[in-house]
Amino acid sequence: MKQYHVAVVGVTGMVGRTFLKVLEESNLPVSKYTMFASARSAGSKIEFMGKEYVVQELNEHSFDNEDIDIALFSAGGSTSEKFAPIAAQHGVVVIDNSSAWRMDPEVPLVVPEVNPEDILWNKGIIANPNCSTIQAMVALKPLHDKYKIKRVIYSTYQAVSGAGMAGYTDLENGLKGEAPKKFPYPIAGNCLPHIDVFTENGYTKEEIKMIKETQKILHDDSIRVTATTVRVPVFNGHSESINLEFEKQFDLKELREVLENAPGIVVQDDLENQIYPMPITAAGTNETYVGRIRRDESIESGVNLWVVADNIRKGAAANAVQIAERLIEYKNQD
Ligand code: A2P
């Protein structure tokens, strides 16, 4: 069986480090790794799977002579915008964690439990969706298939790790009384209804990402979606209150079973024993946790869900590695 050469771009970052953990746990047939970051970390050393790797500076020639098959990118939008096409031109398949390529009609946007077949039409770049979108998609897809979703209302409670190392450090330092550097206001003891930049219609880019990406991944522009995204003082693990309105009627017990039997989901919903999803229990895992499943009694056919996942794992690194696994499965079938 073919062995692959995999590059990690942004290996020193929050997601980059988690790529390494997830890769270590995965069974990807890899013969060689190459580690990239910016000039700032070039030359620094990384221990990975019992070997020492020297971090290389990513530049226009990084993909010239190397036989890299797959590159996992998490080094920010501008790095992806510039370097992903260069990599793709050299025959590399880029799995990109930034928002740079997600809405490009030539680029598949993939959650492996939801639309793995979109991997097949990639032209060298596959986009990893926004962290909040990924966990929502895992929960919504089986319900959309069964009951056809008409409308979605997302309200998110997003961890600081979603803002990278700098976000994480702001909460750590904020708990010691220090002023924020990444966020516009203190995050310790606070909530910021402001993730990414504000746009003309008053929504943030994060909210618009959730709306557009939901429609693209579910291949259905008729689904109406609205969102309010909020940064909360949690280190790791995004939580989401999701309100769904369906076209079809549903039986609540059956809906729970649909979720229980869907790939990638763990239902945690035992009110008597106070069992429900929480960031502290989701952290360090690749699953999406769904609980507080209850009928929305204010509409004809609707449900409320509480959905939690580790935003750095399922919301970023694990989803990207799962895309790589599927890509290799498809290649092996050729
Ligand atoms: P570096 O550590 O050398 O700056 P985070 O979002 O957690 O801060 O991580 C960002 C990641 O993206 C880091 O690994 C960072 O590397 C990397 N990065 C930032 N800019 C570039 C660039 N121009 N080329 C390659 N990697 C970059």
Residues whose N, C-alpha, C, O or C-beta is under 5 A from the ligand:
A	BS01	A2P	G10 V11 T12 G13 M14 V15 G16 A37 S38 A39 R40 S41 L58 S74 A75 G76 T79 G164 M165 A166
